[in-house]
């Protein structure tokens, strides 16, 4: 069973990734062991997502006005 705080952290990471890059951690190929390591190190969700995006040169999703 996963820690509730880890679950909340992971939900925040997924929400940010979907918002900005239209992918989540599963789409990005991140596994639970890798993600929990960043969580245990105290990485904030936004900082982790920014680092991951920069490392993998992701292109931010731009929403178009209707």
Buried (B, 14 or more C-beta within 10 A) or exposed (E): EEEEEBEEBBEBBBEBBBEBBEBBBEEBEBEEEEBBEBBEEEBEBEEBBEEBBEEEEBEEEEEEEE
